[in-house]
Amino acid sequence: MTESRKPSRRFQRRLEDFTCERCGAFNVGDGYTNHCSACLTSKHVDIHPGDRTAACGGLMRPVAVDRIHGRPRLTHRCERCGFERANYARPEETEAVIRLMRDLADDTG
């Protein structure tokens, strides 16, 4: 699919397992999986969540963490084109989120 094709604005659930291109961890998808549960890296494959119409394909590093409604939310930035998207972390990713927060604090301090 190409970005010239008109994408759907609706979320499209896709049940996909994947191996992280950054750290090599195998991730079992549940249809809502957006990023690697080990290193929190995502991939720029969607224009709208689940549509798989982004032609970029760059890796998206987590660059920020905030809390929305008591839940940690990650902001990813594409290393290839600079696109940013936010997505919630899962409860089982708490340790990875804490590591990321430490790394981000070290980078700014």
C-alpha beads as a LAMMPS data file, in Angstrom:
LAMMPS data file: protein, C-alpha beads

109 atoms
108 bonds

1 atom types
1 bond types

-500.0 500.0 xlo xhi
-500.0 500.0 ylo yhi
-500.0 500.0 zlo zhi

Masses

1 110.0

Atoms # bond

1 1 1 0.000 0.000 0.000
2 1 1 1.163 3.534 -0.591
3 1 1 0.560 6.802 1.206
4 1 1 -1.234 8.101 -1.897
5 1 1 -4.066 5.657 -1.257
6 1 1 -6.759 7.273 0.866
7 1 1 -6.475 5.639 4.314
8 1 1 -9.350 4.900 6.643
9 1 1 -9.544 7.163 9.691
10 1 1 -10.850 4.315 11.820
11 1 1 -8.620 2.190 13.992
12 1 1 -7.951 -1.143 12.334
13 1 1 -7.120 -3.973 14.714
14 1 1 -4.399 -6.264 13.380
15 1 1 -3.366 -9.414 15.212
16 1 1 0.337 -9.627 14.289
17 1 1 3.367 -11.097 16.032
18 1 1 6.727 -9.480 15.246
19 1 1 10.425 -9.518 16.011
20 1 1 11.760 -6.117 17.022
21 1 1 14.162 -4.694 14.462
22 1 1 16.052 -2.798 17.194
23 1 1 16.609 -5.367 19.961
24 1 1 15.514 -8.668 18.382
25 1 1 12.866 -9.493 21.008
26 1 1 9.905 -11.557 19.795
27 1 1 6.567 -9.878 20.558
28 1 1 3.186 -11.619 20.548
29 1 1 0.623 -9.211 19.143
30 1 1 -2.862 -8.869 20.560
31 1 1 -4.278 -6.593 17.876
32 1 1 -3.376 -3.456 19.797
33 1 1 0.397 -3.966 19.996
34 1 1 2.187 -0.820 18.837
35 1 1 5.754 -1.282 20.037
36 1 1 8.296 -3.767 21.362
37 1 1 7.618 -4.641 24.991
38 1 1 11.364 -5.012 25.692
39 1 1 12.869 -1.791 24.264
40 1 1 9.625 0.144 23.544
41 1 1 10.648 0.822 19.926
42 1 1 7.885 1.135 17.331
43 1 1 7.918 1.146 13.537
44 1 1 6.431 3.764 11.214
45 1 1 4.020 1.579 9.252
46 1 1 0.688 3.354 9.849
47 1 1 -0.788 6.690 8.877
48 1 1 -3.809 5.884 11.042
49 1 1 -3.488 3.116 13.658
50 1 1 -3.597 -0.290 12.007
51 1 1 -3.902 0.827 8.378
52 1 1 -0.321 -0.169 7.337
53 1 1 -0.294 2.568 4.673
54 1 1 2.810 4.546 5.701
55 1 1 5.528 4.083 3.091
56 1 1 8.300 5.265 5.454
57 1 1 8.976 2.091 7.476
58 1 1 11.501 3.831 9.756
59 1 1 12.103 2.778 13.340
60 1 1 10.448 4.990 15.933
61 1 1 12.324 5.548 19.168
62 1 1 10.460 6.468 22.339
63 1 1 11.414 10.097 23.022
64 1 1 9.044 11.066 25.850
65 1 1 6.869 9.607 28.594
66 1 1 3.918 11.330 30.220
67 1 1 0.920 10.197 32.248
68 1 1 -2.605 10.464 30.960
69 1 1 -5.426 9.295 33.242
70 1 1 -2.804 7.610 35.431
71 1 1 -1.373 5.551 32.564
72 1 1 2.098 6.000 31.045
73 1 1 1.959 7.234 27.474
74 1 1 4.968 7.008 25.164
75 1 1 5.731 9.422 22.364
76 1 1 7.644 7.835 19.488
77 1 1 9.583 9.768 16.831
78 1 1 10.483 8.220 13.487
79 1 1 14.240 8.189 12.928
80 1 1 13.744 8.420 9.167
81 1 1 11.115 11.153 8.676
82 1 1 10.501 12.709 12.115
83 1 1 6.808 11.702 12.367
84 1 1 5.588 11.499 15.982
85 1 1 2.786 9.470 17.541
86 1 1 1.775 8.772 21.142
87 1 1 0.645 5.394 22.424
88 1 1 -0.043 3.973 25.874
89 1 1 2.393 1.566 27.493
90 1 1 1.004 -1.701 28.796
91 1 1 1.053 -2.578 32.516
92 1 1 3.565 -5.382 31.924
93 1 1 5.985 -2.842 30.389
94 1 1 6.471 -0.914 33.641
95 1 1 10.143 -1.896 34.038
96 1 1 10.939 -0.905 30.449
97 1 1 9.148 2.433 30.957
98 1 1 11.173 3.109 34.121
99 1 1 14.413 2.338 32.229
100 1 1 13.320 4.681 29.451
101 1 1 12.530 7.462 31.920
102 1 1 16.004 7.078 33.462
103 1 1 17.631 7.135 30.027
104 1 1 15.678 10.238 29.013
105 1 1 16.619 11.985 32.283
106 1 1 20.301 11.087 31.731
107 1 1 20.142 12.528 28.207
108 1 1 18.807 15.868 29.467
109 1 1 20.905 16.129 32.631

Bonds

1 1 1 2
2 1 2 3
3 1 3 4
4 1 4 5
5 1 5 6
6 1 6 7
7 1 7 8
8 1 8 9
9 1 9 10
10 1 10 11
11 1 11 12
12 1 12 13
13 1 13 14
14 1 14 15
15 1 15 16
16 1 16 17
17 1 17 18
18 1 18 19
19 1 19 20
20 1 20 21
21 1 21 22
22 1 22 23
23 1 23 24
24 1 24 25
25 1 25 26
26 1 26 27
27 1 27 28
28 1 28 29
29 1 29 30
30 1 30 31
31 1 31 32
32 1 32 33
33 1 33 34
34 1 34 35
35 1 35 36
36 1 36 37
37 1 37 38
38 1 38 39
39 1 39 40
40 1 40 41
41 1 41 42
42 1 42 43
43 1 43 44
44 1 44 45
45 1 45 46
46 1 46 47
47 1 47 48
48 1 48 49
49 1 49 50
50 1 50 51
51 1 51 52
52 1 52 53
53 1 53 54
54 1 54 55
55 1 55 56
56 1 56 57
57 1 57 58
58 1 58 59
59 1 59 60
60 1 60 61
61 1 61 62
62 1 62 63
63 1 63 64
64 1 64 65
65 1 65 66
66 1 66 67
67 1 67 68
68 1 68 69
69 1 69 70
70 1 70 71
71 1 71 72
72 1 72 73
73 1 73 74
74 1 74 75
75 1 75 76
76 1 76 77
77 1 77 78
78 1 78 79
79 1 79 80
80 1 80 81
81 1 81 82
82 1 82 83
83 1 83 84
84 1 84 85
85 1 85 86
86 1 86 87
87 1 87 88
88 1 88 89
89 1 89 90
90 1 90 91
91 1 91 92
92 1 92 93
93 1 93 94
94 1 94 95
95 1 95 96
96 1 96 97
97 1 97 98
98 1 98 99
99 1 99 100
100 1 100 101
101 1 101 102
102 1 102 103
103 1 103 104
104 1 104 105
105 1 105 106
106 1 106 107
107 1 107 108
108 1 108 109
